Amino acid sequence: MVNGNPMNSLAEQANKLLDFSHKLDINLLDSVVNCMYGGEGAQQRVAQEILTTLKEHPDAWTRVDTILEFSGNQETKYYALQILENLIKTRWKVLPENQCEGIKKLWTRFSILPENQCEGIKKFIVGLIIKTSSDPSTLDRERVYLNKLNMILVQILKREWPKKWPNFIDDICGASKTNESLCQNNMIILKLLSEEVFDFSSGQMTQAKAKHLKDTMCQQFREVFTLCQFVMENSNNATLIQCTLETLLRFLNWIPLGYIFETGLINALIFKFLIVPMFRNVTLKCLTEIASVKAITYDEMFVMMFTSTMTQLELMLAPNSNIKDNYANGQDDEQKLIQNLSLFLCTFLKEHSQLLETETSLQTVLLGALHYLLLISEVDEVEIFKICLEYWGALATELYRESPLMHSSPSALRTHSVYGSSGQSFLMAPRRKLYQSVLTKIRYIMIGRMAKPEEVLVVENEQGEVVREFMKDTDSIQLYKNMRETLVYLTHLDCADTERIMTEKLHNQVNGTEWSWRNLNTLCWAIGSISGAMSEEDERRFLVTVIKDLLGLCEQKRGKDNKAIIASNIMYVVGQYPRFLRAHWKFLKTVVNKLFEFMHETHEGVQDMACDTFIKIAQKCRRHFVQVQVGEVMPFIEEILTNINTIICDLQPQQVHTFYEAVGHMISAQTDQSIQEHLIEKYMFLPNQVWDDIINQATKNVDVLKDPDAVKQLGNILKTNVRACKALGHPYMAQLGRIYLDMLNVYKVMSENISAAIALNGEVVTKQPLIRSMRTVKKETLKLITGWVSRSTDPQLVLDNFIPPLLDAVLLDYQRCSVPSAREPEVLSTMATIVSKLENHITSEIPKIFDAVFECTLEMINKDFQEFPEHRTNFFLLLQQVVTHCFQALLNIPPTQFKLVLDSIIWAFKHTMRNVADTGLSILFKLLENIGTEETVMQSFYQTYYTDIVQHMFSVVTDTSHTAGLLMQANILAYMFYIVESNKITSPLNPAVQTSAQTNIQYIQEFVANLLKTAFPHLTEAQIKITVQGFFNLDQDVPAFKEHLRDFLVQIREFAGEDNNDLFLEEREASLRQKEEDKRRIQLSVPGIINPHEMPEEMADDDN
């Protein structure tokens, strides 16, 4: 140890803090805390370690009173409160009940003589809160400290109230009337309690406890409400009133409705507080919360509330205000007012607008509210616009669903005019008519503000330059999807109006009165977004105008940036209308030729977008390229293949790959096998020419396969083949058969070259460009084989002709590779795909595959949970496919190898990598189900492994890093308890008992109880008994079993001091997935809602 080192000195001094046999040195603690917050580097790290060690000491809480009384440092006091909070959250229920003498000495300076430690701490905290909050000056000065005290008190309440502290509500409400600053802080405590019980209780406490607290809160709420009323009616303290309103806001989503609608609360909010600038934002939030309530009995009160609020609003914000400018120039409070107003209007109108639609006087109020909302929708703040958009989307959806078959398309209007009808009014439902003028204004706003679609790659950056977008803006993409859906519904409601606005704006682009990149972009993005929402006749007429105007604009404007913007918009629009292109060959051909032209445009982003648009059109119009069209002498595909070299000569390799995939989709539409094979031969002529040249050279001199350019070319050719295979599917076999054996030979040579380089220069050589290119060739070879096998339609053909040479080339190389990191993880994924596709056909080859890849891969991944993540993932995917499709092969392997398989599965579900852990659980469940079908195997399997599996399952169930897998964990445990309870396991599971004296049920109940008791000694006998009993009682009801399991986790984590927030992660994810599926089902029923390129193939308008 070096003398004079300040870090060593700090560590030596600070270690005295951990000696609980001596009095605490407050000054030293303050110094360490200051070092933690104000120090740097190693010094700060040492301070952090010392404070963490002290905080985790089981007796650290006994220092808290000394720190709080004698330290003058706010950070030190806060640290002390963190120690106390940790104690309450984790060890409250296990504090010894009677250590009175020690406690008396500990808390005497606060005149507390408690019966037990819990009571002492509770009184200590209450005393500190009263002392700090009774004086207005300390209330403000020590706000952070006081907030922490409040939070600690709430944590105590969650454990003590109402059973051990039945008078808490009476106490806090009574004390509040004695002192205004004390009252203010008590309001904060009540607000925190409400949040903890009603907003954050899921996963933090057992279901029964949460329900009990909620019921108690509702039963005792009268006292709290009376206190709030008293403050609002009698206090002149603005800060107290503000605090009371904020507390009331937290109550409004759960209190009995009588407190809202059968008292003077609503009137007080509207007429007393709404017009006061200091209170108007929180008041609007309260009114918004009330507006979200659904209660038919109070319809009249809702109407009164809304009309009164709108009257007050006109005094605060005149209807002719320029809200957009007001927001841009306003202070924070004024901006919040506009945001809160948007929330109030949207919430009320979404829930209760029908109450205002019938009477003329109320319709005026409704239209006035919509006028405000339209003005707010123009505010240049995306979060506020999202709020408005949600309502506009809901309104348009609702109006459409009321009468979805009512069309107001231009062609429909022309038809009706023959009969002397006025068209729109003839077709329009009453509600639509009421909203008609508003809907027109919404269309203008949507078209003028349309967000950028994902397909558009050419953008204007913050410097005003036109560039290629590299990072996708996920927020913008989601906003576009929501706006697109809204505009589609708006188009269905009045197609003629949408077309009129778009045509008018397009003419203004052409004549220059509204020309700007932004205006053209938003207009074209809007035009592209309504694909499928018009009738075919209207769409044809509209698009002909749009495309002609855009092509004319491209000729008219000068400058590369202008042309790039216009080109990107042309490509986006035409790419969105495959139905139109399918019906109009000449337009389709013109568009594709224009895309070929753009493929030579060097402005960044244009070529990428041209290729992306080309592939989308190829997928949706594929048949039209392989048929001879009217006026043509041959299919257009022939022309493309003849000129392919000219078309792609300026493209980058990855763009060429996209191009090849697009052409592959066209060729896949050819149903005549001989013609298709001719097309494939012509299609692959260029890459095959280069491939043959390299292979011929390599035949004469194998060192050609060490040439960097040759290796790079091989990699690119294989990537082209991968994309061709992806598009062609099984027919790609014509090309694969041509290169297959050469490709496997190249694979072997690349493997030898890599091994030789590693042997000569060590593992570091794998980072060199040439070796990386060689590995690319291997990876792309495996990717190509995987891609074709997964799309093949003849398993026997694959097994007989392609599998034997593949296994010989790939498996031995994988097994013999001396450097684990040089093994290709794609070997494992390729084997997994083969097993998945060939199923029981491949069973005979499983021993060979296992011999080559199983143990050597396991050796790579069984040291930790992190190294070789791709090998890890693919290894378990292979194991999953074998267990699912070739289970018999596992039953035939030796017992030692089978145990290795089971150990691997257990290792999988213990991973912290969620995808691997999930796969491990799925494999285990499938294994158990398969075992259940083999009666003789089942008995010996469970005799050997049952208790081991249960033990390992509980180790992951109780590990916080595995909470996301709770549903599958519950499934497995429920299944395992069920097979015992239903006596499906007839052999004794207790190795010590070979007679029938003890049943398997009794033995497993005892085993699990002992397991839990050993792992969690703080649990009582009663808790463990109920928990184990529940496992058996609920084993046929998985949802109930999972809830029971979750309650158990809440109990054990309360002691361990762990966060329970993630206990509902899986439900949240499942809920989101279900909502997404429900939404998609609805979307599929409305023409135009789904992007044409996201439509399932079977729902396409045409056969492509």
N, C-alpha and C positions, 0 to 999 in steps of 0.2 A: 504494500500500500504506500502510495506516494504522499509524504507529509505536505500539508498546506493545500491539498486539493479541496476546493470549496464544496464539490459534490460529495466527497467522502465525509467531510465535516457535517454537511447537511444530513446525510444519511445516518451518521452516528448520533447526532443530536436528536433527530426526529424519531429514531427507534425507541427513545425514552417514552414516547407517546403510547407505545404498545405495551409498556410495563404497567399493569393494572394494580401492582402492589404499592405504587407510589402515587402521590397526589398529582393531578393533571397540571402540566405547565401551560397555562393559557397563552402566554406570550409566545412560547415556542410553536403552539398550534397555529396561532395567528400568522407567524412567520412562514410556516409551511403552506398555509392556505394562500397567502400573498404570493408565494413563489409559484404556486400552482396557477394562479390567475395572471400573474405579471411576469413570471420568469420565461426563459426560453430554452429550447433544446433539451439536453440531458438533465439539466437542473429541474426543469418543469416535469420531465418524465419521472425522476426520482420522487418528487413531491406527490405526483399523481399515484404512484405505487404505494407510498406510505399511507396516504389518505384512503385509498381503496382497501388496503389491509386493515386499517383501523375501523373502517366502516363495516367490514365483514366480520369483525370480532364479535362473538356472541354477547359479550358484556359491554359493548360500545355504548349502548343506550343509557347505561348508568352514569355516563359522563355528560349527558345532554343538559341536565339542569345547571351544572357548573358552567358549561360553555355559554348557555343562554344568559346567565346572570352576570358573568364576569368579562366576557369578551365584548369589545367595542367594535368588532369588525362584522359588518353585515354578511359578508361571504361566509365567515366562520359560523355565524348563527344559522345561516341557511343550510350549511353542511350538517350542523347538528340536527336540524329538523329532518334532513334526509335520512339520517341514521334512525331517528324515531319513526319516521314513516315506514321505513323498511321493516322495523320490528313489528309494527301494527299489521302490515300487510302479510307478513310471513309467519310470525310466531305468537300472535295475540292469544290464540286459544291454548297454547302450551306453556304460557307463563305460569310459574308456580303460584298457587292460590294463597299460601300463607307464609310469607317471609317478612312478617310485620316489623321486626326489630330493624333489619337492614333498611327496609323501606322508610321507616319512620326517620332514621338518621338521614336518609337520602333526600327526603322531601320536606324536612322540618322548616327550612327557611320560607316555605310557602304555606306554613301552618296546615299541612295536610297530614292526617294520621289515617291512612287507608287500611281497609281490611285486606286488600290484596294489591298486587302490582297493577293490574288493569285499571282498577278504580283510582289508584294513585295517579297514573299517567293521565287518565281522563280528566280528573279534577285539575291537574297541573296545566293541561292544554287549555281548558276552559278559562282558568284563571289568567293565563297569559293573553288569551284573545280579548278578554274583558279589559284587562289592563292596557293593552295596546290600542284597542279600538274605541275606548271611551273618550279619548281626547282627540278632537279633530286634527290637531297638528301632528300627532304621532300616527294617526290613521293615514294621512297623506304621505308623511315622511318615510314610514316603514311599510309601504304598500306591498312590496315583494315578499318581505318577511311575513307579513300578516296573511297574505294569500296562501303561503305555505302552511301556516298554522291552521287556516280554514280547511285546507285540503286534508290535513292530518285529522282534524276533528270529524270530517265527513267519513274518512276511512274507519274511524272508531265507531261512528254511528252505524255504518253498514254491518258492524259486528255486534253492537250492543242494543240498538234500537229496533223494535220497541220492547223486546223481552226484558232486558236489564236496565232500560232507560225509558220507561213508559211515558214519562212526563216531558220528554224533550221538546215536543212542539209547543206545549203550554209554557214551558220555561222560556224558550227563545222568543215567543211572541209577547209574553208578559214583560220580559226584560227590555224589549225593543221600544216600549212606550215610555221608558224612563230617560232615554238619552238618544238624541238624533244621530250622532256619529256611530254609537253602538248599534242602533237600528239599521243604519246603512250597511254595516258589516254583516249583521245578521241576515239581511236580504241576500247578500252574496253567499252566505252559508246555505240558505234555503235553496238558492238557485243551483249551487253545486250538488246538493243532495238530490234535487230533482233530476239533474243530468245523470248522476251516477245510477239512480234507480231506474229511470225511464229510457235513457238514451244509451247508456254504456253497460247495462247489466248482463247482456248476452256474453256468456263465457267467463264472466268475472265472478259469478256466484251460481249456485245450483238453481234449477228452474223453480223449485218449491220456494226457496229463499227469495228469489226475485219477485215471485207472485205475491208472497206475503208482504214484502215491503211496499209493493205497488198498492195493494189493497189497503194497507195501513195508511199510506200517504193520502189516498182518496178519502178514507174515513175521517182523518184528522184535518182535512184541508180547510174546514170552516174557519178555524182559528187563524190560519195563514191568510185566507182571503179577507177576513175582517181587518187584519193588520194592514194589508195592501190598501183596502178602501180607506182606512183611517188616515194613512199617509197621504193618499191622493186627495182626500177632502180637506185635510187640516194643515198639512205642512207647507211652509213657504221656502223650504230648503231645496233649491233646484237640484243639487247633486243627489240628495236623498230621493227625490221624485224620479230622477233619471234612473237611479239604481233600482227603484221599485218597479218601474216600467220594464226594465231589462229582466228582472226576476219574473215578473208576471208573464213576459214573453215565453219563458221556458216552461211555464205551467200550462199554457193554453192548449197544447197538443194532447193533454191527458185529463184535465180536470172535468168533473161532471158538467154537462152542458148548461145546467140551470144557472151556474155561477156566471156564465157568459151572457145568456139570453134573457134571464129573468131577474137581472139586477140592473143597476144603472151604469154598468161597466162600459158598454159600447158608446153610450151618450157622452160619458166622461172622456173617453179616448178621442171622439170626434170633435166635440165642442169645447173641451177644456185644454187638451194637450196638442192636438194636431196642428193648430195654427201657431203654436209657440216654436220658433226656430230651433231652440235647443232640444225640444222633445219630438219634433215632427218625424225624424227618421225612425226612432224606436217605436213611436206610435203607429206609423205605417206598417212596420214589421208585425206589430200586434194585430192590426186589422187584417193583414195578409194571412196570419195564422188562423184567425177566425174565419176568413173567407174560404180556407181550405177544408173547413168542416162540412160534412154531408149530413144534413138533418132536415127532412121535408117538413117537420112540425114547425120549424122556425123560418119558413119562407118569407113571411111578412117582415120579420126582423132583418133578414138578409137584404131585402129590397130597401128598407129604411136606411140600413147601414150604408149601402152603396150610394143611394141618391144623396144622402147627407154628406158623405165623404166627397162626392163629386162637386157639390155646392161649395164646400170648404176649399176644395182644390182650386177652383176657379179664382178664389181670392188670393191664393198663394202663387198660382202659375196661370196667367191669362191664356185662354184658348188660342190666341193669335201669337203667342210667344214663339221665338225661334229657338226651339229646345236644343237643336244641334249646336248652335253658337253658344247658348247658355252653358251647355255642358263643357264645350271646348275652353271657355273662358272662366268657368266657375271654380269656386273653392272646393275643397274635399267634401264638406258637408252638402254643398249644392249638387255635386256630382252624385253623392250617395242618395240624395233625395230622388233624382231621376231614375237611378237604378232600383230603389225601393218602390217607386211608383210603378215602374214596369212590372215588378214582381206582384204588386197588389192587383193591378188591372188584369194581368194574365191569369193569376190564380182565381180571382173572382169570376171572370168571364168564362174560364174553362169549366168551372163547377156550376155556375148559376146563371149563365147568360139567358137561358130559356125563360127565366122569371121576368126578363125585361123585354122579351120579343113580342108580347101579345098586345099590350096597351100602347096607344100612340104616344102618350106622355112619357112612358118609360122607354120607348124606342128612341126618343130624342136623347135621353140620358145615355143609352147604350151607344148611339152613334157619336155622342160627345166623347165618351170614354175611348172609343175606337180611334177617334181623331187624335187624341193624345198619344195613343199607342203607335199610330202611324208616324207622328212627329218623333217619338222616341226611337222608332226603328231606323231613322236616318242619322242617329247619333253615331259618330265615328269611334265607336268602342265595341270591339267584337263580343265581349262578355254580355253587354247589354243587348246587343243584337241577337245573341243566342237565346236570351230569355224571350224576346219578342217572337223570334222564329219558332220556338216551341209552340207558342199559342197559335200563330198563323198556320202552322202545319196541322195542328189539331183541329182548327176551325175548317180548313179546306178539306181535310179527311172526313170530318163529320158531315159536311154539306154534300160531299160526293157520295158517301155511303147511304144517305137518306134516299137518293134516287140515282143510282150509278148509271142507269141506262138512258138518262136524259142527256142528249148531246146538243151542244150549240155550236156545231162546226159550221164553217162557211158553206159547205156543200149542203148541209142539213137546212140551213136558213134559206138557201136558194130554192130548195125543194118546197118548203112551206110557203114561200111567197107566191107560188103558183096558185095556192088555194086562198090567197088574199089574207094570209095570216101575217102578223107583224114579226114573226120569227122568234126572237128571244123571249118576249113576254109570253108567247104561246107555249114555249117549252119550259119556262122557268118555274121552279117550285117556289112557294111563298117565302121560305127562309132565304133562299138564294137571292130572291129579288130584294129583300131587306138589306142584304150585305153587298149587293151588286157594285155600288160605287166604291165601297171599301176594297173589294177584291181587285178592282182595276188598279187602285193605288198600290196595293200589295204587289201586283205583278210588276209594276214599274220599279218598285224597290228591289224585288228579287232579281230582276234582270240587271239592274244597275249595280247590284252588290254581289253578284254570283261569285262564289269562291272558286279557286283553281282546282280542276279535276286532277286526279292522280296521273292520267295519261299525258298531261301537258308537261313537256320537259324544258321548253324555251320560256324563260321568265325575265322580268325586269328586276334587277337587284336594287338595293337601297341607293346606289350611286347613279341610278337611271340608265345602267348599261344592260343590254340584252345578252343574257348568258344561259348556259345549260344548268339546270337544277340537278344537284347531285344528292342532296339530303332531302328525303321526303318529309314534308311537314304534315305529321299525322293529324294535328288539330285542324288544319285547313282541309284535309281529305274528309274528315268526319263532318265538318261544316258543309262542305260541298254536297255530301250525301243527303244531309238533312234538307238543304236548300233545294236540291234536285227533286226530292220526294214532294216537297211542298209545291214546287212549280208544276210538277206533273199533275197533281190534284187540281191546282188552279187552272191548268190547261183543260182538263176534263170538264171543269165547271163552265168554262167559256173559251173554247178553242179559238173562236173568231177574234176575241179581244186579245188573247195572247199573241196570235199571229199578227194582228194589226200593230201592236206595240213593237214587236220584234222587227217587222218590216219597216216601220217608221224609223226606228233607231238605226237600222242598216242603211237606209237611204241617207240618213244624216252622216253616216260614216263616209259614204261614197261622195256626197256633195261637200264634205269637209266641215259642216257646221258643228259636229260633235266629235270630230276626229281626235283620237288619242289612243295610245297603246292600251291603256286601262279600259277605256270605253269599248274598244273593239274586243278585247279579251273577255270582259264580263258578258258582252252580248253573245259572242260565239260560244262561250261556255254554257250560257243559258240555252241557246239554240240546240246545242248538242245534248243537253240534259233532258229535253222533252221527247227524245226518240221513243216512238211507240205510243205516244199519248194522242196522236192525231189519227184520223182515218187515213187509209192508204192514199186516197184521192187527194185529200188536203195536204198530206205529207209530200206527195210528189210535186204538186204545184208550188208549195212553199219552198221546198229544197232546191228546185230548179232555179228559182229566183235567188236564193241565198248563195248557191255555189257560183252562179254566173256573176253575181255582184262581187263575191270574194276573189274570184279569178281576175275580174276586171280591176279590182283594187290592187292586186298583186302586180299587174302590168302598169297601173297608173303611178304607184308610189316608187320613189327612188331611194337608194340607200340600203345597205345590207341589213341593218337593224330593222328597218320597216318591213323589208321582204321576209326576214326571219320570223317576225311576229305574225305577219299575214299567213305565211306558210304553215306555221304551227297551228293557227286557227282553222285553216282549210283542212289540214290533216285530222284535227280533232273532230270537226263537224262530220266529215265524210266517214270517219271511223265509227261514229255513233249511229249511223243509219244503214246497217246491213240490209234491212228489209227493202229499203228504197233501191239500194245497189243491186240486189238480187232481181228486182223487177225491171231494171233499166240497164241492159247490158252495155249500151254505148257510154252511159255515164260511168259505169263500173270500169270499163276499159280506159276511159279518159282519166279517171281518178288514179288507177294503178300506174298508168304511164307518167302521171304527174308525180307520183311517189318515187318512181324510178329516176325522174329528173331531180327530185329533192335528195336522192341518195348520192348525188354528185356535189351537193351544196356543202361547202366546208364550214359554214357558220356553225359554231358549236351547238349541239343539241338537235339540229335539223335532221341529220342523218339517223341519229338514234330514234327520233320520233317517226321518221319515214319508215324505218324497219319495223318498229312496234305497231304502227298503223297497218302496214302491209300484212303482218302476221294475223292481226285481228280480222281484217277483211278476208284473208285466205281461209281462216277457220270458219267464218260464217257464210262464205259464198263459194265454198270449195268446188261444188259440182259444176258451177258455171264455167270454171276454167278448163275442165276436161271434156266439155261438150262443144260441138260445133255450133256456134251461135248464128242467128240469121244475119246474112251479109258477110259471113266469114268463110274462109276456105278450109280452115283447120282449127282445132281447139287452141285457145290462147296459151295453154301450158306449153305447147310445142314452140311457140314464138319465144316464150320466156326462156325455155331451155336452150334454144338456139343462140340467144343473145346473153346468156347468163354471165359470160366473162365480161362483157361490156357493162352490164348493169352493176356488177359488184366490184369493179376495178378500183373504185375510190373508197371502199368501205374498210373499216378496221376488222381484225379477225372476229371479235365478239359480235359485230354487226353482220358479218358473213354467216356466222352460226345461226343467228335469228332468221336471216333471209332463207337459209336452207330449211329450217324448220317450217317456215311459212309455205315454201314450195312443196315440202313433204305432205302438208295437210291437203293441198290440191290433189296431189297424186293419189292420196289415200281414198279419194272419192271415186276413182276409176274402178269399176266393178269387173271389167274384163281382165282376167289374170294375165294373159299374154301381153295385152296392151300396157298393163300396169308394169310388168317386168321390163318391157322396152323403155318405158318412161323412167323407171328407176335407174336403168343402165345409163341413159342419157344424162339423167339428173346427177349421178355420181361420177360422171366422166372426168371432170377436172380434178377432184380430190384423188380419184383412183389413179389418174395419170402420174401424179406426184408420188403417191404411195408405191406404185409399181416400180417407178424409177429408183426410189430409195431401197426397196426390197431387192431389186436386181443388183444394185451396187453392193448391198450387204452380202448377197450370195457369193460374190467374188471376193469381197474383203469385209469381214464382219466389223472391223474397226470403224467403218462408216457410221455405225450406230453409237460411236463416241463423239461424232462431230456435232457441236452445239446447234448449228443451223438445221441439220438433218433431224436431230431429236426434237427440236422445237416444231419443225414442220409436221412430224409424226403426231405430236401432241395436238396440234391444231386440226389435223385431218381426223383424228379420233373424236375430237369435240364436235366436229361437223357431223360425223357419223352418229354420235350420241343424239344430237338434235334431230337428225333425219329419222332415226329409230323411234324417237319419242312421237313424231308426227305420223309415221307410217304404220307403226304397230307390227303385228305378225308378218305382213308382207315384206318387211325389211329383211326377212330371211334371205331373199334373193341376193342382197348385197352382203349380208353377214357371211353367208356360205362362201362367197368369193374371197374374203380377207381373213376368215376365222383362224385357220391353222398358221398362216403367216403372222397374224397378230399374236397368237400364243407363243410362237417362237421368238418374236420381238420381246414379249413379256419376259421370257426366260433369259434372253441376252441382257436385257436391262437389269434384271435381278443380279446376274453374274457380275456385270459392270459395277453395280452399286456395292456389292459384297467385296469385290476386289479393291475398290477405292477405300472402303472403310478399313479393310485389313492393312492397307498401305499407309493411310493417313489418319486413322482414328475416326471416332463418331462425328467429330466436328465437320468432316467433309460433306455430311448430309445437308449442310446449309449452303453449299456452293451452288451457283446457278445451274451448272450442267447436271449435277446429281438431282437437283429439284426438278429439272425438266424431265429427267429419266423417270422419276417417281410419278410425274404427271402422266406420262405415257402409261405406266402401270395402272394408275388410278382410273384413267379414262377408259382403259381396256375393261376393267372390272365394272365400271359404271355402264358401259355399253352392253355388256353381257347381262348385267342385272336388269337394265331397261328392257332388253328384248325378252328375256325370260318372263318378266312380270307381265308383258303384253302378249305372250305367245298363247296360242289356242290349242296346241297339240302336245300335251305332257309327254306322251310316249316318244314322239319325235325328238323332243328336247332331250329326254333321258338317253335315248339310243345314240344320237348323233353328236350332241354338243357337250354333254356332261363328262364322259370319260376323258377326252383330251384336256378339258378344263381342269378337272381334279388333278390329273398328272402334272400339269404345268404350274398350278397355283398352290396346292396344299404342301407339297414337299418344300417348295421355296419358302413358304411361310414358316414351316416347322424348323427348317435348318438355319434360318437367318440368325446370325450370331449377335446382332445388335437389335434388341427389342424395338427401339424407336424406328427402325427401318422396316418393320413389318407393316404392311398396308392394312389399316382397319377395314378398308372396303372388302377385303377377302371375307371377313366375317359377315358383313351386310349382304354380300353376294350369296354366300351360303344360306343365310336366313331367307333371302328371296327365293332361292331354289327350293328350299324345304317348304316354304309357304305355298309356292305355286304347284309343285309336283306332289305334295302331300305324301300319301302312303306309297306312291311310286318310288320314292327316294329312300324308303326305310332301310333297304339293304345296304345303302352307302353310308348310313349314319356312323357306324363304327369307324369307317375309314376317315370321315370328316372329323369325328371326335378325336381320334388318335393324333391327327395333324394339328388341330387348333386348340383343343380344350385345355390340356395341362400347361402348355407353354404360354397361353394367354392368361390363364389363371395366375400363373407365376408372376406375370407383369402387373396384375391389378390387385393382388391380395395383400400388398404391403400397406396400402393406405386407401383413402377414398377419392384421391384427386388425380394421381398420375394417369396418363394415357386415357383421357376422357372419351375419345372416339372409340378406341378398342373396347373400353368398358361398356359403353352404350351398345355397341354392335354385338359384343359377346353375349349379353343378356337377351338381346333381340333374337339371336340365333337359338339360344336355349329355350326361349319362349315358343318359337316355331316348332322346335323338336318336341317339346312337351305337348303342344297343341295337336300336331299333325302326325308325329311318329312316336307315340307314347310306347308302343310295343318294343321299339328299339331300346328304350331305357330299361324295360323290364328284363331284357336279355343280357344286360351288361353285368359284370361281376359286382358283388355287394360293396366292395371297397370303392369302386368307381361310382356306384350309385350314391354312396354316402358323400362322395366328392361333389356330385351334382347337387344334392340337397344342401350341402354346406355352401355351395356357390349361390343358391337361391336365397339362403338366409343372409349371406354376405350382401346380396343385391338389395334386399329390402332394408338393410341397415345403412345404406348410402345416404349421404346428405344431398347428392345430386338428385333432384326430385324425379326426373324422368327415369333414372335407374331404379330408384326406390319403388316407384309406381309399377315399373315392369316386374320387379322382384315379387311384389305382392300379387300381381296378376298371374305370374308363373306358379306361385305357391297355390293359389286358389284353384287354378286349372289342374295342377298336379293332384290336389286333394280330391277334386271331382272325379278325375280319371281313376285314381286309386279306388274310389268308392264303387266303380263298376267292375273291379277285379276282386271278387270275394276272398279268394285264398290269399292273395297278396295283401289285401287290406288288413287282415288281422296281424300278420307279422310286422307290417309297416308301422302300424300304430303302437304295437307293443314296444317296438324299438325306438320310435321317434316322437310319439305323441307329446310327452312332457317336455322334451327339448324344444319342440316347435312352439308350444304354449309359452314357455319361458322366454324364448326369443321374441315372440310376438308382443308380450307385455313390456319387454325392454324397449321396443320401438314405440309402442302406444304411449308410454309414459315419458318419451323423449321429446322435448319441445321442438326439436328440429324436424320431427316427422309428423307434425300435426296435420299437414295438408293431406296425408293419406288416411285420415280417420275413417272414411266411409269403407274403404276396402279392408282396413284393419278390423273394423266392426263385422264386416261380412265373414271374414276368415274365422274370427273368434266365435261368432255366433254359430257358424257351421261346425266348428270343432266341439263346442259344448252340446250342440244338438245331436251329433252322432254318438256322444256318450249317453246323453239323457234318453235317447230313443233305443238304446241297447243294440246299436248296429255293431259296436265293438264287443265281441263276446269273449275274447281273450282277456285275462286280467292285466290291467295296466300297472298295478303296483308290483314291482319286481320282487318285493319281499313276501308277497302273499300269493301263493299258488292255489289257494282254496277259494271257495265262494263266501267266506266269512265276511269279507268287505266288498261291497259292490264298486264298480268303476265310478259310479256317480259320487259315492261317498269319498272315494280316494281322490278324485280330481277336485272336489270341493275343498277337501283338506289341503291338497297340494297348492291350489291357487290361493287359499286363505293364508297359508304359511309363506308363500312367495310374496304376497302383498305386505304381510306383517313384517317380514324381514327387510323389505325394501323401504317401507314407509312406517317406521315405528311410532310416529306421532298419531297414526289413525287408531281409533278406539276399536275394541272388539265388536261393538255394535255396528260401527261403520263398515268394517270388513265383512261381517256376516250379511248385512243388507246388500252390500255390493256383490258378493259372490252369489247370493240367492237370486239377485236380479239377473246375473249373467245366464242362469239356467231358466228362469221364468220367462225371459224375453228372447230366448235364442231362435224363436221362429218369427219374430217381428223385428226385422233388422233396423228400421227407423227408430223404434222404441229402444232397442238394444244400444244403438249409437248414442241416443240421448242419455241413457243410463251411464254409458261409458264416459260421456262428456262430463256429467255431474261428478263422477269419480275423479276425473282429471282436475276439475275445479278444486276439489277438496285437497288433493295431494299438492297442487301447485300453490295453494294458499300458504302452505307451510314452507315450500321451497323458494318462495319469493319470485316466481316466474310470471311472465306476462301471459295472460290468457286470451289476448286479442285474436290470436290465430286459430282458436278452436272452431270458428265458424267460417274459416277460409274456404273450405270445400263447398259449403252451402252457398256462399256468395258466388263462387265460380259457377256452380250448377245453375243457380238462379239466373245469372247473366246469360248462360248458354241457352236456357229454356226460353228466356225472353227473346233472344236473338232468333231462335227457331220459330217461335210464334209469330214474330214480326215478319220473318221471311215468308211464312205461309200466307199471311195477309197480302204481302207485297206481290207475290206471284199471281194473286187473283186480280190485280189491277194493271191494265196495260200501261207499259211505259215506266212503272216504278222501278223494276229491276233493270240495271244497265244491260243493254243487249248482249254484251260480251260475258255477262255473268249468268245468262239464262241457261238452264239445263238444256242439253242437246235435244231431248225429246219434246221440249216446248218451243223450239224454234219455229218460226212461221212457215218455214219451207224445209225441204230436205237438204238445204245448203247447196 
